[in-house]
């Protein structure tokens, strides 16, 4: 921990232009705290810096150009489920911003807080004898919520409750008030029948299952968000055959030949589904980016990092968009997938 702490503090002092004498004073403070307590505590300024740099270092994220715009809420002083819930609601309200989405992270105590949800807002999934209702990616968590006493309406778009745990206490359920959930009904600029599909998606992707690692300290509860790239919804969430699997329905409404792969019906349906997603979000004034613009923004990020003499790490398989990847510069490049810290990482599920 001491070595990681020193590396992080050195990075913080170098990048923020602080005095070297102050850095060595901070080194001694941290070393003494670790010797006495076995850990140390980040200052608010260090925490904010580390959260932003963790975004800058996120190998799978194409949206890193905006890493410095991240708003950081320091909630390490909260130690009850009710207080954590109120902070999560505050996060939702601030980040959603009536559709003008603001990149946000809320960081809780590294010792005792855990949010069980994968995302703060996500749809439930239910298994029936014949088919799946809702989001199949949420089936296990939905079952756990039901075991804890929650009852959904069993529609395709039931918003799951928040599940919060403090230390080893039993987890506590909280329903999210509807006024904090912004959703976008999906329609198409040319096909009126698209509304008959009764599709929608939530406006803000707030990841809550990953941990934030900086300077040897792990924050297991640090939900964060940017805004959606359209293909995340249109080419994955609504299109994947193990999620909402909407391509066959869209193709049938378009009158496409779905019996032959050579008709490229999947490609044509996928295109119109993504057109619909982008159109709907923009029509409702909700922040979103198309994959071509996102790739151009990432290229700008690469140029800025090069000028700052920093290497850009990346996971190519995640950076390429799931639609028309060869039309972006990312497809034609190689990236070093080395993980550097601070960073966001997966962690074992608490259930």
N, C-alpha and C positions, 0 to 999 in steps of 0.2 A: 504493500500500500504506500509506503513512504516514497519509493522510487516513482510510482505512478503519480503520486501527489506532486512531487518535485517537478516532474516533466510537465504536468498540467499547469502548475503555477508559473513555471518558466515561460511556457507558451503564452499564458495570460499576460504576464508583465511585458513580454517582448512585443506582442501584437497591440497592446493598449498603450505602449509608449511610457510606461511607468518607470520610476527610478530603480536602478539595479540595487541600490542600498535597501530600498523598501522590499524588494524581492527577497533578499537574504534575511531580512527581519521576519518576513512571512514564512520562509523556510523553517526558521527556528520555532516559530509559533506552532506550525503544523507538526513538526517533529516531536515537540514536547507534548502536544495533545494526543498524538498517536501513542507515545510511550505511556501516558497516564491512562487514557481511555480506550485504547485499541482502535480508535478511529479519529476523524477530525471533521470539522464543519466548514462548508464553503461559505464565503461571504455572499451577500446578495449579488454583488457585482460579478464575482466569479461564477455564480450559478447562471446568471444571464448570459455571460460570455460562453460558458460551456455548452449550454443548450443550443445556442446559435451555431457554434462550431460543429456540434454533433450533426446538425442538419447539413452543414457544408461538407461533412465527411460521409454522408449517407450514400453508400455505393449504389443503392437501388433507386434513388430518387432523381428524376429528370428535372425537377423544379428548383434546383439549388441556387439559381441566380438570386433568389429573394431571401437568402438565409439571414441577412442582417435586419430584415423587417420583422422578424419573429418577436411577438410580445410575450414576455415571460411573467407568469404569476407565481410568486413564491408563497406556497401554502404549507411549508414544512412545520408550521406551528399547530396544524390541525390534527387532532387525535381522536375524534369521534366520528361515527358513521354519518350522523346528521350534518356535521360541519363539512365533511368531505362532499356530501351530496350538494350542499348549498354552493360550494366552490365549483363543482362540476356544472351546475346550472349557470353560474356566473360565466364560466368558460364558454358554454354553449351560446349564451346571449351575446357576449362580446365578440366571439368568433363569427357568429352568423351575421350580425350587423345588418339585418334586414336584407340579406343577399349580397352585400358588398363585403365579401368574406375577408377576415383578417387572420393571417397566420398566428397561431397562439399555442402556448404550452402552459400547463399548470403542473407544478412540481410539488409533490407531497413528501412527507418524511420518509427517509430511506429505510427506516427501521420497522414501521408497523402498518403501513397502508397498502392495500392492494385493491385494484378495480378488476373484477372478473371479466367484464365485457371485452370483446375484441375491439369494438368501436363503441363510442358513447351512444350513438344512434345507429341501430341496425335492425333489420327485419327478422322475425322469428321464422323457423322452419318446422313443419310438422309431417311426420310420416303417417300415411294411411295404408290400407291394404293394397290400394291400386296405384296411388301416385303420391307425390310430395306437394304439400301446400306451402307456399312461401319460399324462403331462401334455404336451400339444402345445406348450405355452408354453416347454418346456425342450428342444425338439428340437435346436436349434443348439448349446446348451451341452453337451448329452449327446454329440453328435458330437465336440465338441472334447475332452471327457473321454476318449472312446474313442480318439481320435488320440493322447492322452497315455498310453494304456495301460490305462485302466479298462475293466472288463467288468461290466456289470450283469446281473441275472437275467432281465431283460425281462418283469417283471411290471408291473402298473399303478401300483405304489407302491414302486419302487426309490429309496432315498435316494441322492442324488448325493454324490460325494466333495467335499471342500473343495479348491479350487485356489488356491494362494498364490504370489505372485510378489514377489521382492525386486529392486528396481531393474530392470535389463534382463536379469536372469538368467532361464534357462528356468523356467517355472512348475512347481510341485511339487504332486503329488496326495497327499491324506490321506483315508483312509476314516474315517468317524465311528463310533466304538464304539457299539454298539447301546444301551448303558446310558444314553447321553446323549440318545437320541432318544425323546421321549415322543409317542406317537400315540394317537388316540382312535378306536376302532371306532364306526361310525355305526349306530345302531339307533333305533327309533321307539317311543314310549310305547304305541301302540295297534296298529300293524301289525307282526306278527311276521315277515312276509316281508321286511321291510326288511333284516334281517341277511343274507338270501340275495344281496343286491346286493354284498356284500363290500366296502363302502366304509369308508374311514378317512381321517383327516387328522392332520397333525402339530400339536402343541399350541401352538407359539410361532412367530409370524411375525417372523423376525429378518432385516431388510433389510440387505444388505451391498453393494449395487451403487451406492448414492448417496454423494455427497460432502458433507462438512460444511464450510460456509464461515463463517468468523468473523474479523472484524478484518483482512481482506486475506489471510488464510492459508487454504489449502484442504487439508483432510484427506481424501484419496481413499479411505482405509480407516477407516471408522468405523461398523461394524455396530451396529444399534440395534433395539430391540423394545418393543412394548407388549403388549397381548393382542388377540385377534381380536374383531371385531364379527361376529356370526353370519352375516350376509348375505355377508361376504367369502368364506366357504366355501360356504354353502348357495345363494346367489343368483348367485355368480360362478364360483368355482373348480370346483365340481361341476356347475353348471347351464349355463354358457355353452356354446353349440354348438361352439365352437372349443377348448373345454377338455375336461372329462370328459363333458359332454353327457348328463346323467343324467335329464333331464325326461321324455323318451319312455319310458324304462324304468320310472320311477316311475308315470307315467300308466297304462301298460299293467297294472302290478300293481294299480293302483287300479280298473281296469275303466273308465277314462274313454274318451270318444269323441275320438280324436286326429285324426279326419278333418275336423273342423270347428273353426275358430278360435273360433266363437261359443260352443262348449261351455266355453270358458275352461279347457281342460285344462292348459295351461301354467301358468296362475295357481294352479290347485288343486294341481298337482304341486309347484310351487315352494314353496307354503306348507308342505306336508308335509315336503319336503326340509329346509326351514329349521327346522321343529319338531324334526325328527330331530337336526339338528346341535346345537341348543341343549340338547335333552334329553340327548344323549350326553355333551357336555362337562360339563354340570352333574352328571350321574350319576357321572362319573369324578372329580369334584372339580377340574376344570380351569377356570381363569379364562376367562370369555367374557362378552360383553355383547350384549343384543339391540338392534336398531336404534332402537327407541322410547326405551329408557333412555339410549342413547348420545346421541340428539338432546336429551333433557332435560338431560344432563350438559353438552352443548355450550352450551345456553342459559344454564346456570349459569356457565360459563366466560365467555360474553359479558357477563354482568352484572358479574362480578368485574373483567374488563378495563375496563369502562366506569367502575366505581368507582375504578380505578387511573389513569383518564384516558389509557388506551391504546386505540388503534384496533384493531379485529379485522379482519384481512385474511382472505380465504377464496376458494376456488375452488368456486363453487356446484355445478358439475357433479360434483365429487367429494364434497362435503359431504352432498348428499342421498343417503340410502341407496338401494340398487338395488331395494328392495322397499317398496311402499306409501309412497313419498316424500311424497305430498300429506298424509299424516297427521302429518307433523312440521312444526314452525314454520319449519325451514330452507327448505322448499320455497317458502314465501310471502315470503321475504326476498331482498334483493340484497346482494351482498358485493363489496368492493373486492379485486380479485385482484392487487394490487400486491405484488411480492416485496420483503420487507425482510430484512435480515441482522442477526444470524446466522440461517442457514437450511440446510436439506438440499436438495440439487439433484441432478438426473440428470447423468450424465457418460458420455462415450463408452465403449463396451464395450472391454475390453482384448484381445478376441479377434475 
